[in-house]
Amino acid sequence: VVIGKTTFDEDLNDYGTHRLTGRLRGLVDPDLTVTGSSGGSAVAVAAGIVPLAIGSDTCGSLGTPASHAGIAAFRPSPDTLPYRGARPLNPDFDTVGPMLAEAQDLPLV
């Protein structure tokens, strides 16, 4: 069941500030910013809104937002998981992977 969908704005900078919605703050420490194109997904998991999220990653957009939000993520090798429904930025590096509150739950996904 899809609860929500995050989008990446080409104007999003390295500091996680969106030109329309502002800064994506961390839940544990609001002074920290959750960066990366999967930042909204990471915050939704960290807030307990969803039990897991699927993020995309070309160069850090799973691990970086997950670490900033205090959750776990797994970046599989490209072509390990289906990319159906995602729009690749760079097919040689792009992959999709899960984000969860606890690392021990990653093998279940």
VENQUI-V155641 format. One record per helix or strand. SS is the DSSP state (A for helix, B for strand). FROM is the first residue (numbers start at 0). LEN is the number of residues. Records with the same first field share a line. If there is no record, write none. Layout:
SS: FROM-LEN / FROM-LEN
This chain:
B: 16-2 / 21-2 / 24-1 / 32-1 / 51-6 / 71-2 / 94-6
A: 38-8 / 62-7 / 102-6
